[in-house]
Amino acid sequence: MDILKKITDSAKEKFAALPFPHRKDEYWRFADLKAWNADGVFDFFCSSKPRKGESSLDDSVCRGAQLCVADGQLLDVPQISGLKILTMREASEKYPEKIEKFFASASGKFDVLQAARADYGVFVEVADGAEVSLEMSVVNKLNVSAFGAFFALGRGASLALKKTTLTFGGSLSTARFGFDLSDGARLVYAQTKNSEACARMFEREDFSVASDCEVIDAMAQTGLSHSRSERNFEILGERSDIDSRVFLKTRSDITADLRTRQIHHRESSKSNLQVKAALYDDSAIAFTGLIDVCTAAQKTEAYQSCRSLLLSDRAKSQASPILEISANDVMCSHGCTVAEPDKEELFYMFQRGLDEK
């Protein structure tokens, strides 16, 4: 059986049946639905959306990456000791269960859209005990650009991943990333994302973490397009430590939409999520973060914070932190702040030569 064809056909049917985001959909609360409803994305499916002026992005910064992906297509496959890189087609033949599980988790309108192009992707395997560094670039220019990547880290493996994503005007990009960490694995993940106006940028990332693992994660995003980022940390093992930082800079009238989940299944693991945003013009951020501690996850330490700096009277930050605690011996907290620049701090900086701009 052709697994990828099965996944693709199923995703196409599911995409047609699923509604576009709407007001009664709690998971899209605070989002700019005009950007993501049928009218908002129609032009991407039927014609090229116009760009505003010359391109502000330079994809030459991505050409030096070891692993380069352009509109879902691998341009180059590096040979790195301890690292095995397969196409999705090759991976579906060697690891059918992992590939089916990865795509089966697609549940929303846009991650299902990515699954409808299941063969557009890459499978990266880090051998047990190997220590590997990898630079990766993802460039989106087509009207509808889809890409999936699955990273499997073996026992005691270490991966330092640096990723750059560029989404050009006129492109609706949908990306899925899965990270499967075996016992004792370590992931250091740094990524930057930038986009032009007249684009949409959707990305879902799932982290499946076993015991005694470490994840150090940082995402910095700027740009002029509406975006949606879904980041799910599934902590299945004990004594693992997750530290995730997100930095957002928004301009114009866009909304940067961020949804996170920190789910603890076993005891004695830690997770820390911090979001910091700087908002200009008429832009906004929509943030919903969930900490879910299951009954068996005693001795859990989980934290979450979202801090927004409004650099315009018209900017808006809407945040909704959520705690669901089923264990009784835990340390969990969350907090959100929204503020303008402090007048005393501004005065201090003005005295040292900085102007208001």
C-alpha positions in Angstrom: 0.0 0.0 0.0 1.2 3.5 -0.8 1.1 5.1 2.6 1.6 8.7 1.4 -1.2 8.4 -1.1 -3.5 7.1 1.6 -2.5 10.0 3.8 -2.9 12.5 1.0 -6.3 11.2 -0.1 -7.6 11.1 3.5 -6.3 14.7 4.2 -8.0 16.1 1.0 -11.4 14.6 2.1 -10.9 15.9 5.6 -9.9 19.4 4.4 -13.1 19.6 2.4 -15.2 18.6 5.4 -13.6 20.8 8.0 -14.9 24.3 8.4 -12.7 27.4 8.1 -12.0 29.1 11.5 -15.1 30.7 12.9 -16.3 32.6 16.0 -17.6 29.6 17.8 -14.3 27.8 17.4 -12.6 28.3 20.8 -9.2 27.3 19.5 -9.2 30.3 17.2 -10.3 32.7 20.0 -8.8 36.2 19.5 -7.6 35.4 16.0 -8.2 37.7 13.0 -10.8 35.5 11.3 -11.0 37.7 8.3 -7.4 36.7 7.5 -8.1 33.0 7.8 -11.6 32.4 6.7 -12.6 31.3 3.2 -12.6 34.8 1.8 -9.3 35.6 3.4 -7.4 32.7 1.7 -9.5 32.3 -1.5 -7.1 34.3 -3.6 -4.2 32.1 -2.7 -6.0 29.1 -4.3 -7.1 30.8 -7.5 -4.5 33.4 -8.5 -1.3 35.1 -7.4 -1.9 37.7 -4.7 -0.2 41.0 -5.6 2.9 42.0 -3.8 3.5 45.5 -2.5 6.5 47.0 -4.2 9.8 45.3 -4.5 10.6 42.2 -2.4 11.9 43.1 1.1 13.3 39.6 1.7 16.5 38.2 0.4 16.6 34.4 0.1 20.3 34.4 -0.5 20.7 34.3 3.3 19.2 30.8 3.1 21.4 29.4 0.3 24.3 28.7 2.6 22.2 26.4 4.8 23.1 22.7 4.8 19.5 21.7 4.3 17.5 24.0 2.0 13.8 23.6 1.2 12.1 25.7 -1.5 8.3 25.4 -1.6 8.4 21.9 -0.1 11.2 20.6 -2.4 14.6 19.5 -1.1 17.3 21.4 -3.0 20.3 19.7 -1.3 20.9 16.8 1.1 24.1 17.1 3.1 26.2 14.2 4.2 26.8 14.6 8.0 28.2 12.0 10.3 25.6 10.7 12.7 22.7 12.1 10.6 20.5 10.4 8.1 18.2 12.5 5.9 15.4 10.8 3.9 12.6 12.1 1.7 9.1 11.5 3.0 8.7 8.9 0.4 11.8 7.0 1.6 10.8 7.4 5.2 7.3 6.1 4.6 8.8 2.8 3.3 11.4 2.5 6.2 9.3 3.9 9.1 5.6 3.6 8.1 4.3 3.7 11.6 6.1 6.9 12.5 5.0 8.6 9.3 1.3 7.6 9.7 1.3 8.7 13.4 2.9 12.1 12.4 0.2 12.9 9.8 -2.6 11.3 11.8 -2.3 14.1 14.4 -3.3 16.8 11.9 -6.7 18.0 13.1 -7.1 21.6 12.0 -8.0 23.1 8.6 -4.4 24.2 7.8 -2.3 21.4 9.2 -4.6 19.0 7.3 -3.9 21.1 4.2 -0.2 20.4 4.7 -1.0 16.7 5.1 -2.7 16.8 1.7 0.9 17.2 0.3 2.4 14.5 2.5 5.2 13.7 0.1 6.5 17.3 0.3 8.9 16.8 3.3 11.9 15.4 4.9 12.7 12.8 7.6 15.8 13.5 9.7 17.3 10.8 12.0 20.0 11.4 14.6 21.8 8.2 15.6 22.0 7.0 19.2 24.7 9.0 21.1 25.5 11.2 18.1 26.1 15.0 18.5 25.1 16.8 15.4 24.6 20.5 14.2 22.4 21.3 11.3 21.4 24.6 9.5 18.1 24.5 7.7 16.3 27.0 5.5 12.6 27.0 4.4 11.6 29.4 1.6 8.0 29.8 0.5 7.1 31.6 -2.8 4.3 29.6 -4.4 0.6 30.5 -4.0 0.2 27.5 -1.7 3.4 26.2 -0.2 3.4 23.1 2.0 6.2 21.3 3.8 6.6 18.7 6.6 9.6 17.7 8.6 10.1 14.9 11.2 13.2 14.8 13.4 13.8 11.5 15.3 16.5 11.8 18.0 17.9 8.5 19.2 18.9 7.6 22.8 21.4 10.1 24.2 21.5 11.9 20.8 22.1 15.7 20.6 20.9 18.0 17.8 21.6 21.7 17.5 19.2 22.9 14.8 19.2 26.4 13.4 16.3 27.2 11.1 15.4 30.2 8.9 12.0 30.6 7.3 11.1 33.2 4.7 7.6 33.6 3.3 7.3 35.9 0.3 4.3 38.0 -0.6 1.5 36.1 -2.4 2.3 32.8 -0.6 0.1 30.8 1.8 2.7 28.6 3.6 1.6 25.6 5.7 4.4 23.8 7.6 4.4 20.9 10.1 7.4 19.9 12.2 7.6 16.9 14.5 10.4 16.2 17.1 10.6 12.8 18.6 13.1 12.6 21.5 14.2 9.3 22.9 15.5 8.8 26.4 18.4 11.1 27.3 18.2 13.1 24.0 19.0 16.8 23.8 17.6 19.4 21.3 18.8 23.0 21.0 16.5 24.7 18.5 16.9 28.3 17.3 14.7 29.7 14.5 13.9 33.0 12.9 10.8 33.6 10.8 10.1 36.6 8.5 7.4 37.4 6.0 6.2 39.9 3.5 2.8 41.5 3.3 0.0 39.8 1.3 1.0 36.4 2.7 -0.1 33.9 5.3 2.2 31.9 7.5 0.9 28.8 9.3 3.2 26.5 11.3 2.6 23.7 13.7 5.4 22.1 15.8 5.0 19.0 18.0 7.6 17.9 20.5 7.3 14.4 21.9 9.7 14.1 24.8 10.8 10.9 26.7 12.7 10.6 30.0 15.8 12.5 31.0 15.6 14.8 27.9 16.5 18.5 27.5 14.9 21.0 25.0 16.3 24.5 24.7 14.1 26.3 22.2 13.9 29.9 20.9 11.8 31.4 18.2 12.0 34.9 16.9 9.4 36.2 14.4 8.9 39.4 12.6 7.3 40.3 9.3 4.2 41.9 7.7 1.9 38.9 7.2 -0.8 37.3 9.4 0.6 34.3 11.1 -0.5 31.3 13.2 2.0 29.2 15.2 0.9 26.1 17.1 3.5 24.7 19.5 2.8 21.5 21.5 5.1 20.1 24.1 4.1 16.5 25.0 6.3 15.5 28.0 5.8 11.7 28.1 8.8 10.8 30.3 10.3 11.7 33.7 13.0 14.2 34.7 12.9 16.1 31.4 13.5 19.8 31.1 11.9 22.1 28.5 12.8 25.8 28.2 11.0 27.7 25.4 11.2 31.4 24.5 9.2 33.2 21.8 10.0 36.7 20.6 7.4 38.5 18.4 7.6 41.8 16.6 4.5 43.0 14.8 3.8 45.9 12.5 1.1 47.2 10.1 -2.4 45.7 10.8 -1.4 42.1 11.2 -2.1 39.6 13.9 0.5 37.2 15.2 -1.4 34.2 16.6 0.4 31.9 19.0 -1.1 28.8 20.6 1.0 26.6 23.0 0.5 23.5 25.0 2.7 22.1 27.8 1.4 18.6 28.7 3.0 16.7 31.5 2.2 13.0 31.7 4.9 11.7 34.1 6.5 13.0 37.3 9.5 15.2 38.0 9.7 17.1 34.7 10.0 20.8 34.1 8.7 23.2 31.5 9.1 26.9 31.1 7.5 29.0 28.4 8.1 32.8 28.0 6.6 35.0 25.3 7.7 38.6 24.7 6.1 40.8 22.1 6.7 44.3 20.8 3.7 45.7 18.9 3.7 48.6 16.5 1.0 50.4 14.4 -2.4 48.6 14.3 -0.9 45.2 14.9 -2.0 42.6 17.5 -1.0 39.4 19.1 -3.4 36.6 20.1 -2.0 34.2 22.6 -3.5 31.1 24.3 -1.2 28.9 26.4 -2.2 25.7 28.2 -0.4 23.9 31.0 -1.9 20.5 31.5 -0.6 18.4 34.3 -2.0 14.8 34.4 -2.7 12.8 37.5 0.5 10.8 37.4 2.7 13.9 36.9 3.6 14.6 40.5 6.6 16.8 41.3 6.0 18.8 38.1 7.3 22.3 37.7 5.6 24.3 34.9 5.6 28.0 34.2 4.3 30.3 31.5 4.4 34.0 30.9 3.4 36.5 28.1 4.7 40.1 28.2 3.6 42.6 25.6 5.0 46.0 25.0 2.6 48.3 23.1 4.6 50.8 21.0 1.4 52.3 19.5 -1.9 53.5 21.0 -3.7 51.3 18.4 -1.8 48.1 19.1 -3.6 45.3 20.9 -2.5 42.2 22.9 -5.0 39.5 23.9 -3.7 36.7 26.1 -5.3 33.7 27.7 -3.1 31.5 29.9 -4.8 28.3 31.1 -3.9 25.8 33.9 -5.4 22.3 34.1 -3.9 20.6 37.1 -4.9 17.0 38.0 -1.9 16.3 40.4 -1.6 17.7 43.9 2.2 17.9 44.4 3.2 20.4 41.7 4.6 23.9 41.3 2.8 25.7 38.4 2.1 29.4 37.7 1.4 31.7 34.8 1.1 35.4 34.2 0.5 38.0 31.5 1.4 41.7 31.3 0.5 44.4 28.8 2.1 47.8 29.1 3.3 50.9 27.3 6.9 52.0 27.6 7.5 53.3 31.2 7.7 57.1 31.2 10.6 57.1 33.7 12.5 54.6 31.6 11.9 56.7 28.5 13.2 59.8 30.4 16.3 57.9 31.4 17.0 56.9 27.8 16.3 60.4 26.5 18.9 61.7 28.8 21.5 59.4 27.3 21.0 60.5 23.7 18.1 58.3 22.4 15.2 60.1 20.7 11.6 58.9 20.8 11.8 57.0 17.5 
